[in-house]
Amino acid sequence: MLYNEKKFKFDPEIKQVIAQNIRKFRLEKGYTQEQLAVYAERSPEFVRRIESEMGERGFSIETLYRISVVLEKDVGEFFKRDNLE
C-alpha cells in the first residue's frame, strides 16, 4: 500500500472550534473563566487566553480532558461545529 493514496480532510480551524465550544459550554454552566480555571486546576490567564485567542494558544489533551470533566461534556463535543449554531 502506498501511503500517499489516502487523502484526509483536516479542519484548519479546529482550534477555534474547540475554543468557541469551551466558552459556550462554560457559559451554559454559568461559570466564570476564573471558576473554570480553578476547577480545572489551570490559571485564569490560561483559560482567558484559550478563549480570547480563539484557540491560537495551544493546550494539551490533559487540559481539554480536565475542562470536559468540569463542564460535564464528552471530549468529542468540543470538536463539533454544530454545537456553535
matplotlib code that plots the C-alpha trace (Angstrom):
import matplotlib.pyplot as plt

x = [0.0, 1.3, 0.8, 0.1, -3.0, -5.2, -6.5, -7.7, -9.6, -8.4, -10.2, -7.8, -9.9, -10.4, -8.6, -11.0, -14.0, -12.7, -12.1, -15.6, -17.1, -15.2, -16.6, -20.2, -20.2, -18.7, -21.4, -24.1, -22.8, -22.8, -19.1, -16.7, -13.3, -11.8, -14.1, -13.3, -9.6, -9.8, -11.9, -9.7, -6.5, -5.3, -4.6, -7.3, -5.0, -4.5, -8.3, -8.7, -6.1, -7.6, -11.0, -9.8, -7.2, -9.7, -7.5, -4.4, -2.8, -2.1, -3.2, -2.7, -5.1, -4.9, -6.2, -9.0, -9.9, -9.9, -12.2, -14.5, -14.8, -15.5, -18.1, -19.6, -19.2, -17.7, -14.4, -15.8, -18.4, -15.7, -14.8, -18.3, -19.2, -22.9, -22.7, -22.0, -25.2]
y = [0.0, 3.4, 5.9, 8.8, 7.1, 8.1, 11.7, 13.2, 16.4, 18.2, 21.2, 24.1, 26.0, 23.1, 25.0, 27.9, 25.5, 24.0, 27.4, 28.6, 25.4, 25.8, 29.3, 28.2, 25.2, 27.3, 30.0, 27.3, 26.1, 29.6, 29.5, 32.4, 31.9, 32.0, 29.3, 27.1, 27.7, 26.8, 23.7, 22.5, 23.4, 25.8, 29.6, 32.1, 33.8, 30.5, 29.9, 33.6, 33.1, 29.9, 31.7, 35.1, 34.0, 31.6, 28.6, 30.0, 29.4, 25.7, 23.5, 19.8, 16.9, 16.8, 20.4, 19.6, 16.5, 18.5, 21.1, 18.4, 16.9, 20.2, 21.2, 17.6, 17.2, 14.4, 15.4, 14.8, 17.6, 20.2, 19.3, 19.7, 22.8, 22.1, 23.0, 26.5, 27.1]
z = [0.0, -0.9, 1.9, -0.4, -1.8, 1.1, 1.4, 4.6, 5.2, 8.2, 9.6, 9.6, 12.1, 14.7, 17.4, 17.0, 17.1, 20.3, 21.9, 21.0, 22.4, 25.6, 26.0, 25.0, 27.4, 30.2, 29.9, 29.8, 33.2, 34.5, 35.3, 35.0, 33.4, 36.9, 38.2, 35.2, 35.8, 39.5, 38.9, 36.0, 38.0, 35.4, 35.7, 35.0, 32.5, 30.7, 30.3, 29.2, 26.5, 25.2, 24.7, 23.7, 21.2, 19.7, 20.3, 18.8, 22.2, 22.3, 25.1, 25.9, 25.7, 29.5, 29.7, 27.3, 29.3, 32.6, 31.1, 29.7, 33.2, 34.8, 32.2, 32.1, 28.4, 26.4, 24.9, 21.4, 21.9, 21.8, 18.2, 16.8, 14.7, 15.1, 18.8, 17.7, 15.8]

ax = plt.figure().add_subplot(projection="3d")
ax.plot(x, y, z, "-o")
ax.set_aspect("equal")
plt.show()
